Amino acid sequence: MLNETITTDRLLLRPVREADAPALQPLLTWGVAQWLSSVAWPNGVDDTRAYLARATGINARGEGTHYTVQDEEGPCGVISLQPEDGALTLGYWLGERCWGKGLMTEAAGAFVDAFFSRHDVAHIVSSVFTGNDASIRVQEKLGFVIVGETVRYSKARQCTLPRFDTVLGRARRVQTLAA
C-alpha cells in the first residue's frame, strides 16, 4: 500500500511504530475514543502498544496502511487505509490538542492523494458516527459524499450507534482539488 513518509506544510505522516505508544496513548481521551468504533475505554498504553504491533504487522505484510500523524510537538494522531467489508476503508483520529486547526483535513488529503497516485483504485470508503460533525466536515472537504446510514458497535460506548457511510471516488477527489 503506502510505506513512504508524506510531508505537508505542517505535518509529517509516516508508518506507525510501536515506540509511538507513549506519545499517542495520552491523546486517546474520551473526547477522541467516543467517536472510534474499535477503541475500548478506558484505553491504556498496553492497548495502544497492542494496536501499534498489529498495525506494524499489517503494514509489513502490505495488507493495509497505518500511519502516525506528527506535528511540531510530535505524534498527534493516526490515519489508516485497510480492507474492511470488501472495500478500502479510511480511518483516522487526532488528539484534542490539534482540533480546530485543519490538521486532519491536511493529513487526510495528503494521505488519500498519495494513495490514489500509487494505486489504481476507483474509490475508498469511510464512516462517521452521527454527531461527529467535525469528522463529517473533514470528509466533505476531501470530497467524500454520504451514501447511506447504518449502525456499528462502539467499543468505547459499549453499544451500537448510527453512522453515516461515505465514499470518495478518485475522479471526485480530482474535482475537489481543482475547485
C-alpha positions in Angstrom: 0.0 0.0 0.0 2.0 3.1 1.2 5.3 2.9 3.1 7.0 6.3 2.4 7.0 9.4 4.5 4.5 12.1 3.5 5.0 15.7 4.4 2.7 18.6 4.3 3.2 22.3 5.2 2.6 21.5 8.9 2.7 17.7 9.3 4.8 14.5 8.8 3.0 11.3 8.1 4.9 8.0 8.5 4.3 4.4 9.1 3.3 3.7 12.7 5.9 2.3 15.2 5.4 0.5 18.5 7.6 3.2 20.0 4.8 5.7 19.3 2.6 4.3 22.1 3.8 6.5 25.0 3.1 9.7 22.9 -0.2 8.5 21.3 -1.9 6.8 24.2 -2.4 10.0 26.4 -4.1 11.6 23.3 -6.8 8.9 23.3 -9.0 10.8 25.6 -12.7 10.2 26.0 -13.3 13.0 23.5 -11.5 11.0 20.9 -12.4 7.4 21.9 -16.1 8.1 21.9 -16.0 8.6 18.1 -14.0 5.5 17.3 -15.6 2.1 16.8 -12.6 -0.2 17.7 -11.0 1.6 20.6 -12.1 0.5 24.1 -12.5 2.9 27.0 -10.5 3.2 29.2 -7.6 2.7 26.9 -4.1 2.1 28.4 -0.6 2.2 27.0 -0.6 -1.6 26.6 -3.8 -1.3 24.5 -2.1 1.3 22.3 1.1 -0.9 22.1 -1.0 -3.9 21.0 -2.7 -1.8 18.3 0.6 -0.5 17.0 2.1 -4.0 17.0 -0.9 -5.2 14.9 -0.7 -2.2 12.6 3.0 -2.6 12.1 2.4 -6.2 11.0 -0.4 -5.2 8.7 1.9 -2.5 7.1 4.8 -5.1 6.7 2.5 -7.6 5.0 1.1 -4.9 2.7 -2.5 -5.7 4.0 -3.2 -2.1 4.9 -1.5 1.2 5.7 -1.4 2.7 9.2 0.4 6.0 9.7 1.3 8.2 12.6 0.5 11.9 12.1 3.1 14.2 13.6 3.0 18.0 14.1 5.8 20.2 15.6 5.2 18.7 19.0 5.4 15.0 17.9 2.9 12.3 17.3 -0.7 13.6 17.4 -2.9 11.1 15.7 -3.2 8.1 13.4 -4.6 7.6 9.9 -5.2 4.3 8.1 -6.5 2.6 5.0 -7.3 -1.1 5.3 -9.7 -3.6 3.7 -13.0 -3.9 5.5 -16.2 -5.4 4.3 -14.8 -5.7 0.8 -13.7 -2.0 0.4 -10.7 0.0 1.3 -11.7 2.0 4.4 -10.2 5.2 5.7 -10.0 5.7 9.4 -8.4 8.5 11.4 -8.2 10.2 14.8 -6.4 13.3 16.1 -5.6 14.3 19.7 -7.8 17.1 21.1 -4.8 19.5 21.3 -4.9 19.6 17.5 -8.6 20.0 16.9 -9.9 23.0 15.1 -6.7 23.8 13.1 -7.5 21.9 9.9 -4.8 19.4 10.6 -6.8 16.3 9.9 -8.1 17.7 6.6 -4.4 18.4 5.7 -3.2 15.0 6.8 -6.1 13.0 5.2 -5.9 15.0 2.0 -2.2 14.2 1.6 -2.7 10.6 2.6 -5.5 10.0 0.2 -3.7 11.8 -2.6 -0.6 9.7 -2.1 -2.7 6.5 -2.1 -4.6 7.4 -5.3 -1.4 8.4 -7.0 0.2 4.9 -6.4 -2.8 2.6 -6.7 -5.4 2.1 -9.4 -8.4 2.0 -7.1 -11.6 3.7 -8.1 -12.8 4.7 -4.6 -12.3 4.4 -0.9 -14.9 4.4 1.8 -15.2 5.6 5.4 -17.9 6.1 8.1 -18.6 8.6 10.8 -20.8 8.1 13.9 -23.7 10.6 13.7 -23.0 13.6 15.9 -19.3 13.7 14.9 -19.8 16.9 12.9 -16.0 17.7 12.7 -15.2 14.4 11.1 -18.0 14.8 8.6 -16.6 18.3 7.7 -13.2 16.7 7.1 -14.6 14.2 4.8 -16.7 16.8 2.9 -13.7 18.9 2.3 -11.9 15.9 0.8 -14.8 15.2 -1.5 -16.5 12.3 0.3 -20.2 12.0 0.0 -22.7 10.3 2.3 -24.1 7.3 0.6 -26.1 5.7 3.5 -26.7 5.3 7.2 -26.0 2.1 9.0 -25.1 1.1 12.6 -21.9 -0.1 14.2 -20.8 -1.2 17.6 -18.7 1.2 19.6 -16.3 -0.4 22.0 -15.8 2.8 24.0 -19.5 3.4 24.4 -20.4 -0.3 24.5 -23.4 0.0 22.3 -24.5 0.1 18.7 -24.7 3.6 17.2 -25.9 5.0 13.9 -23.3 6.1 11.5 -23.0 7.8 8.1 -21.3 5.7 5.4 -19.3 7.8 3.0 -17.4 7.2 -0.3 -14.7 9.1 -2.2 -14.1 8.3 -5.8 -10.8 9.1 -7.5 -12.5 11.4 -10.1 -14.3 13.3 -7.3 -11.1 13.9 -5.4 -9.5 15.3 -8.5 -12.6 17.6 -9.0 -12.4 18.7 -5.3 -8.7 19.6 -5.7 -9.4 21.6 -8.9 -12.2 23.6 -7.2 
